[in-house]
Amino acid sequence: IVNKTTVTGGKTQLNFHDGTTMLASNDYHTKDSVVLKVPEKSIDQHLKYEVGSMAFVIGGQHAGALGKIKEIRIIKSTTPNRVTISTPSGDFDTVEKYVVVVGKDTLAVDLGVKA
């Protein structure tokens, strides 16, 4: 979820990375992930962006890495927020925009990589 807005009637609209939008409850937050049922286009799972969630890194030096979110650091400046990811081979820091939540204790979707 890259953004959410309130539309006519007080409903919440979720805006996804690919331009897709969906009406939903206000329980969802930006940076959370959802697993959609296809072709119904309904939400099957809600994956929260929080410490302890499984994350996949989609950019930067650690692109392709899979691990658990260990720490989220909000930086109050123009510098991007940072996230520490814990993997079996060690911890690393990356930019928040490179982190996508893909599960809680296990993967919610098959990424073709080992957890």
C-alpha positions in Angstrom: 0.0 0.0 0.0 1.7 3.2 -1.2 -1.0 5.6 -0.2 -4.5 5.8 1.1 -7.2 8.5 0.8 -10.7 9.2 2.0 -13.2 9.3 -0.8 -16.8 10.5 -1.0 -18.9 8.9 1.7 -16.0 8.7 4.1 -14.8 5.4 2.7 -11.0 4.6 2.6 -9.4 4.0 -0.7 -6.1 2.0 -0.8 -3.6 2.8 -3.5 -1.2 0.1 -4.6 2.2 0.3 -6.2 0.9 -0.6 -9.7 -1.8 2.1 -9.8 -4.6 -0.3 -8.7 -7.1 1.1 -6.1 -9.5 -0.6 -3.8 -12.1 0.5 -1.2 -11.4 -1.0 2.3 -11.7 -0.4 6.0 -9.4 2.1 7.7 -7.5 -0.8 9.4 -4.8 -0.7 6.6 -1.7 1.6 6.7 0.8 2.7 4.1 3.7 0.3 3.7 1.5 -2.7 4.8 1.0 -5.4 2.1 -2.1 -7.3 1.1 -2.5 -10.6 -0.6 -5.4 -10.4 -3.1 -7.7 -13.2 -4.3 -7.8 -13.3 -8.0 -10.2 -13.0 -10.0 -12.4 -11.8 -7.1 -10.1 -8.8 -6.4 -10.7 -9.1 -2.7 -8.2 -9.0 0.2 -7.2 -12.4 1.4 -4.4 -11.4 3.9 -3.3 -8.2 5.6 0.5 -8.1 6.3 1.5 -5.3 8.6 4.7 -3.3 8.2 6.2 -3.8 11.6 9.1 -5.3 13.6 9.0 -9.1 13.3 7.4 -9.3 9.9 9.0 -11.2 7.0 10.4 -8.8 4.4 11.8 -9.0 0.8 14.3 -6.4 -0.3 13.5 -5.2 -3.9 16.3 -2.7 -4.5 19.8 -1.5 -3.5 22.8 -3.6 -2.6 20.8 -6.3 -0.8 18.1 -6.7 -3.5 16.7 -10.2 -3.4 17.4 -10.7 0.3 14.7 -12.2 2.5 14.6 -11.8 6.3 12.7 -10.4 9.3 12.4 -6.7 10.1 14.5 -6.1 13.2 14.2 -2.4 13.5 12.5 0.5 11.7 14.2 3.9 12.1 12.2 7.0 11.3 14.6 9.8 10.4 13.1 13.3 10.7 15.0 14.9 7.8 15.3 14.5 4.1 17.4 11.4 4.6 15.3 8.3 3.9 14.0 6.1 6.8 16.1 3.0 7.4 15.2 -0.6 8.2 17.4 -3.3 9.7 16.7 -6.7 8.2 17.8 -9.9 10.1 18.8 -12.9 7.9 20.6 -16.2 8.8 23.8 -14.8 7.3 23.6 -11.6 9.5 21.9 -8.2 9.8 22.0 -5.3 7.3 20.5 -1.9 6.9 18.6 -0.7 3.9 16.4 2.2 2.7 12.7 1.8 3.8 11.4 2.1 0.2 13.2 -1.1 -0.8 11.4 -3.2 1.8 8.2 -5.1 1.0 6.4 -7.2 3.7 5.8 -10.7 2.5 4.6 -12.5 5.6 4.5 -12.6 9.4 6.2 -15.8 10.6 6.3 -17.5 7.2 5.9 -16.3 3.6 2.4 -15.5 2.5 3.3 -16.0 -1.1 5.9 -18.2 -3.0 8.8 -16.0 -4.0 11.0 -18.8 -5.2 13.5 -18.0 -2.5 14.2 -19.8 0.8 13.1 -18.2 4.0 
